[in-house]
Amino acid sequence: MTDLTKVPDYVPGHGLLKGKRVVITAAAGTGIGFAAAKKCIEEGAIVFISDIHEGRLQKAQDALESDTGQRPDYAICNVTVQDDVDNLISAAGKALGGIDVVINNAGLGGTADLVDMTDDQWMVVLDVTLNGCFRINRAAMQYMKDAYNSNGSGGVIVNNASVLGWRAQKGQAHYAAAKAGVMALTRCAGVEGATFGVRVNAVAPSLALHPFLHKVTSKELLAELEAKEAYGRGSEVWEQANVMVFLASDYSSYMTGEVISTSSQRA
């Protein structure tokens, strides 16, 4: 009998992003952002990475160079600071000679029951996860609109939402509200961007396992969440990155304003 919990083999690159210039936020560490950077390089892209942690960015550079042979340029970016966001897009555009794709991965979670949640707990999650997404989308769309007007190139934005934008989970009111906002923003941005050649879509992961998640989540809760998945396991971060690559590629050319549930169960 097939073991459904067995992780499938890693999928090698197929040149889906050959020659594409890709910017990825929150790409340091071991999460989805780093996996997306690695996968994009394997698919033929030239990558520019950002994060708020310079030391972790430099480690990400080292790891990507070791794994792929490409050492991406980077810019430090706090997505709650508009100047940082503007600098990121400007620096990436100069380093890459243009921007074809932005993968917006920055977000912040936490656990707090609504009756005990402080304004600060609510606002910090909303500011990073939703407002940060807005700032990155706005700056990227402005850049891509100018490119479309000058040479007709347009571009693609891929946002990272969450199935909690649809589902209810105790202690996640702030995060769920922020991710639901990311979904709504994606739908509206996709419709607006279509008029100047920019596609905007999002993935909505259920459970993506990485070392940092294990540090901030109890074994008991992770086991409970994994048991709810159809395959009895959380996804690997590269499985989420695979879908991001699809949305960034020309294979999804007719899709905009869509949110894909990257989950092994119903949204």
C-alpha positions as CSV (number, residue, x, y, z in Angstrom):
1,M,0.0,0.0,0.0
2,T,1.3,3.5,-0.9
3,D,2.4,5.6,2.1
4,L,0.5,8.9,1.6
5,T,2.7,10.7,4.1
6,K,5.8,10.0,2.1
7,V,7.3,13.2,0.7
8,P,7.5,13.0,-3.1
9,D,10.8,13.4,-5.0
10,Y,12.0,16.9,-5.5
11,V,11.0,18.2,-8.9
12,P,13.9,19.4,-11.1
13,G,13.8,22.6,-13.1
14,H,12.2,22.6,-16.6
15,G,13.2,26.1,-17.7
16,L,9.8,27.6,-16.9
17,L,11.3,31.0,-16.0
18,K,14.2,31.1,-18.4
19,G,15.6,34.6,-18.6
20,K,13.0,36.0,-16.2
21,R,14.1,38.6,-13.7
22,V,12.6,37.8,-10.4
23,V,12.4,39.7,-7.0
24,I,11.5,37.7,-3.9
25,T,10.7,39.3,-0.5
26,A,11.3,37.5,2.8
27,A,13.7,35.1,1.1
28,A,16.2,34.6,4.0
29,G,16.0,31.6,6.3
30,T,14.4,28.3,5.5
31,G,10.8,29.1,4.6
32,I,8.8,29.5,1.4
33,G,10.7,32.6,0.3
34,F,14.1,30.9,0.2
35,A,12.5,27.8,-1.5
36,A,11.0,30.1,-4.1
37,A,14.4,31.8,-4.7
38,K,16.1,28.4,-5.2
39,K,13.3,27.1,-7.4
40,C,13.2,30.2,-9.6
41,I,16.9,29.9,-10.2
42,E,16.6,26.2,-11.1
43,E,13.8,27.3,-13.5
44,G,16.2,29.6,-15.3
45,A,15.5,33.0,-13.6
46,I,17.9,35.7,-12.5
47,V,16.9,36.4,-8.9
48,F,17.1,39.3,-6.5
49,I,16.3,38.7,-2.8
50,S,15.3,40.8,0.1
51,D,14.5,40.4,3.8
52,I,14.7,42.5,7.0
53,H,17.6,40.4,8.4
54,E,20.9,41.2,6.6
55,G,22.9,38.4,8.3
56,R,20.3,35.8,7.2
57,L,20.3,37.3,3.7
58,Q,24.0,36.8,3.4
59,K,23.6,33.2,4.6
60,A,20.8,32.8,2.0
61,Q,23.2,34.1,-0.7
62,D,25.8,31.5,0.4
63,A,23.3,28.7,0.3
64,L,21.8,29.7,-3.0
65,E,25.3,30.0,-4.6
66,S,26.2,26.5,-3.1
67,D,23.0,24.9,-4.3
68,T,22.6,26.6,-7.7
69,G,25.8,28.4,-8.7
70,Q,24.0,31.8,-8.7
71,R,24.7,34.3,-6.0
72,P,21.7,36.8,-6.0
73,D,22.1,40.4,-5.2
74,Y,20.0,41.6,-2.3
75,A,18.5,44.6,-0.5
76,I,17.4,44.9,3.1
77,C,13.7,45.6,3.2
78,N,11.2,46.2,6.0
79,V,7.9,46.0,4.3
80,T,6.3,48.3,6.9
81,V,8.6,51.2,5.7
82,Q,7.7,52.7,2.3
83,D,11.2,54.0,1.7
84,D,12.5,50.5,2.1
85,V,10.0,49.1,-0.4
86,D,10.7,51.8,-2.9
87,N,14.5,51.2,-2.5
88,L,14.0,47.5,-3.0
89,I,12.2,47.8,-6.3
90,S,14.6,50.5,-7.5
91,A,17.7,48.5,-6.5
92,A,16.3,45.3,-8.0
93,G,15.4,47.0,-11.3
94,K,18.9,48.3,-11.6
95,A,20.7,45.1,-10.6
96,L,18.5,42.9,-12.9
97,G,18.1,45.4,-15.8
98,G,14.3,45.2,-15.2
99,I,11.8,43.2,-13.3
100,D,9.5,40.6,-14.8
101,V,8.2,38.9,-11.6
102,V,7.8,39.9,-7.9
103,I,7.1,37.1,-5.4
104,N,5.7,38.8,-2.3
105,N,6.3,36.4,0.5
106,A,6.6,38.8,3.6
107,G,4.2,38.1,6.4
108,L,4.0,37.8,10.2
109,G,1.9,35.5,12.3
110,G,1.3,34.9,16.0
111,T,-1.3,33.3,18.3
112,A,-3.6,35.2,20.6
113,D,-7.3,34.8,21.4
114,L,-9.3,37.8,20.3
115,V,-10.6,38.5,23.8
116,D,-7.0,38.9,25.0
117,M,-5.5,40.5,21.9
118,T,-3.9,43.9,22.3
119,D,-4.1,46.7,19.7
120,D,-0.3,46.2,19.2
121,Q,-0.7,42.5,18.5
122,W,-3.4,43.2,16.0
123,M,-1.7,46.1,14.3
124,V,1.8,44.5,13.9
125,V,0.4,41.5,12.1
126,L,-1.8,43.6,9.9
127,D,1.0,46.0,9.1
128,V,3.5,43.4,8.0
129,T,1.1,40.9,6.4
130,L,-1.5,43.1,4.7
131,N,-0.1,46.6,4.5
132,G,3.3,45.2,3.6
133,C,1.6,43.3,0.8
134,F,-0.1,46.4,-0.4
135,R,3.1,48.4,-0.4
136,I,5.0,45.8,-2.4
137,N,2.2,45.4,-4.9
138,R,1.8,49.1,-5.3
139,A,5.5,49.7,-5.9
140,A,5.8,46.7,-8.2
141,M,2.7,47.7,-10.2
142,Q,4.0,51.2,-10.6
143,Y,7.3,49.9,-11.9
144,M,5.7,47.4,-14.2
145,K,3.1,49.9,-15.5
146,D,6.0,52.2,-16.5
147,A,7.7,49.3,-18.2
148,Y,4.5,48.4,-20.1
149,N,4.1,52.0,-21.2
150,S,7.7,52.2,-22.4
151,N,8.2,48.8,-24.0
152,G,5.1,46.7,-23.5
153,S,6.7,44.2,-21.1
154,G,4.2,44.2,-18.2
155,G,5.0,41.7,-15.4
156,V,3.7,39.2,-12.9
157,I,3.1,39.5,-9.1
158,V,2.6,36.4,-6.9
159,N,1.4,37.0,-3.4
160,N,1.5,34.6,-0.4
161,A,-1.9,34.3,1.3
162,S,-3.2,31.5,3.5
163,V,-6.1,29.1,3.7
164,L,-6.8,30.9,7.0
165,G,-8.2,33.7,4.8
166,W,-11.1,31.2,4.3
167,R,-11.0,29.0,7.4
168,A,-11.5,29.8,11.0
169,Q,-8.8,28.8,13.5
170,K,-8.7,29.6,17.2
171,G,-6.1,32.3,18.1
172,Q,-5.6,33.4,14.5
173,A,-8.1,36.3,14.1
174,H,-5.4,38.9,13.2
175,Y,-3.5,36.6,10.8
176,A,-6.7,35.3,9.2
177,A,-8.0,38.8,8.7
178,A,-4.7,39.9,7.2
179,K,-4.6,37.0,4.8
180,A,-8.2,37.4,3.8
181,G,-7.2,41.0,3.0
182,V,-4.3,39.7,0.9
183,M,-6.8,37.6,-1.1
184,A,-9.1,40.6,-1.7
185,L,-6.2,42.8,-2.6
186,T,-5.0,40.2,-5.1
187,R,-8.3,40.0,-6.8
188,C,-8.6,43.8,-7.2
189,A,-5.0,44.2,-8.2
190,G,-5.4,41.5,-10.8
191,V,-8.3,43.3,-12.4
192,E,-6.5,46.6,-12.4
193,G,-3.2,45.3,-13.6
194,A,-4.8,43.6,-16.6
195,T,-5.2,47.0,-18.2
196,F,-1.4,47.4,-18.4
197,G,-0.1,43.9,-18.8
198,V,0.4,42.9,-15.1
199,R,-1.0,39.7,-13.7
200,V,-1.5,39.3,-10.0
201,N,-2.3,36.0,-8.4
202,A,-1.7,34.3,-5.0
203,V,-1.1,31.0,-3.4
204,A,-2.9,30.1,-0.1
205,P,-0.9,27.4,1.7
206,S,-2.4,25.3,4.5
207,L,0.6,24.0,6.2
208,A,4.2,24.3,5.0
209,L,6.8,22.8,7.3
210,H,10.2,24.4,7.9
211,P,12.5,24.7,10.9
212,F,11.3,28.1,12.1
213,L,7.7,26.8,12.2
214,H,8.8,24.0,14.5
215,K,10.4,26.5,16.8
216,V,7.3,28.6,17.3
217,T,4.6,25.8,17.1
218,S,4.1,23.0,19.6
219,K,4.6,19.4,18.4
220,E,1.0,18.7,19.5
221,L,-0.5,21.5,17.3
222,L,1.6,20.5,14.3
223,A,0.6,16.9,14.7
224,E,-3.1,18.0,14.9
225,L,-2.8,20.2,11.8
226,E,-1.0,17.5,9.8
227,A,-3.6,14.9,10.7
228,K,-6.2,17.1,9.0
229,E,-4.4,17.1,5.7
230,A,-5.5,14.6,3.1
231,Y,-1.9,13.2,2.9
232,G,-1.5,13.2,6.6
233,R,1.5,15.5,6.4
234,G,2.3,19.2,5.9
235,S,3.7,20.3,2.6
236,E,7.4,20.8,1.9
237,V,8.3,24.5,1.3
238,W,9.4,23.6,-2.2
239,E,5.9,22.2,-3.0
240,Q,4.6,25.7,-2.3
241,A,7.4,27.2,-4.4
242,N,6.4,25.0,-7.3
243,V,3.0,26.6,-7.5
244,M,4.5,30.0,-7.2
245,V,6.7,29.2,-10.2
246,F,3.7,28.1,-12.2
247,L,1.9,31.4,-11.4
248,A,5.1,33.4,-12.3
249,S,5.5,31.5,-15.6
250,D,3.8,31.9,-19.0
251,Y,1.8,28.7,-18.3
252,S,-0.6,30.8,-16.2
253,S,-0.9,33.6,-18.8
254,Y,-4.7,33.7,-18.6
255,M,-4.9,33.8,-14.8
256,T,-5.1,37.0,-12.9
257,G,-6.8,38.0,-9.6
258,E,-6.9,34.3,-8.6
259,V,-6.1,32.6,-5.3
260,I,-4.9,29.0,-5.5
261,S,-5.3,26.9,-2.4
262,T,-2.0,25.1,-2.2
263,S,-3.4,22.5,0.2
264,S,-4.1,18.8,0.2
265,Q,-7.7,19.4,1.3
266,R,-10.7,21.6,0.5
267,A,-10.2,25.3,1.1
